[in-house]
Amino acid sequence: MQRVRGVGRLAVEWRDGENRLADLFQEGAAKIRFPHAQAGAPFEAVLIATSGGLTGGDRMDWTVDIGQGASATLTTQASEKTYRANAGTAEVSVRLSAGKGASLSWLPQETILFDRSAMARSIDADLALGARLLLAESFVFGRTEMGEAVRSIRLRDRWRVRVAGALVHGEDFRVDGDASAILEQGATGGGRTAFATLLLIGEDGEALLEPLRRLFAAPAEVSAGASFWRVGQTGKLLARLAAKDGYCLRKALQPALALLNGRAGLPKIWAI
């Protein structure tokens, strides 16, 4: 059967007092669009997978490079959907890099995982010393408002973040089997079906920790926590959120992303 292939590459540089597009490549199902913005406004790009979703054997590759002193926010047009796979695994590869003094925010909308889906994703980020990275990813296991249950799934999610070549964050997340039963357990999901991770690498993470915790204290439908460490020559703020469904998770994520993304704020398309 025909499979989806998509490759998208984007580079941004700081030139003549503005963030400017330095390189753009689109192939197959990968498209990149740029919301209209006034001069001097934060640079924002929207990633689009024109296939409308992924299934076994599909592959998407995204590469983003933010040059020295530049800044950009990357998001997606809509939630990514991973459908039932008859054979094979949907593969998503994300490679991020940022130069000295650069700021890169990777803020896609949630990934919705359907019953009998199979997905493997890797995120690799290489930062220069003094660069800032905000990375947010979320998974929703089925649409509870539609009565959906995810009884069989294969999910692998791997993150590696390096600063000046040194590993500052690494994690591997895997769910294999009956996701509904696995996430029902207290040590895993406690019956929740929507989860998000926020990672901020940069010197301002410590100052943002308490404001973020105050935001998390408000919504009763979401369980969330955040911590900050000094790792090597940089700071790391890490937050986890768990909610009963995707709607509640999004309500908690929106103010958190607006806070952590500084002047750029919440991506326009998140507010629609």
Protein Blocks (a to p, Z undefined) as FASTA:
>chain_A
ZZdddddddddddeehiacdfbdcdehjbccddddddehiacddddddfkopacehiacd
ddddddehiacddddfbdcdddddfbdjddddddddddehiacddddddddddehiacdd
dddddddehiacdddddddehjfknopacfbdcddddddddeehiafbdcddddedjfkl
mmmpmklnnopabdcddddedjklmmmmmmmmmmmmmpmmbccddddddehjbccddddd
ddfbfklmmmmmmmmmmmmnmmnopafklmZZ
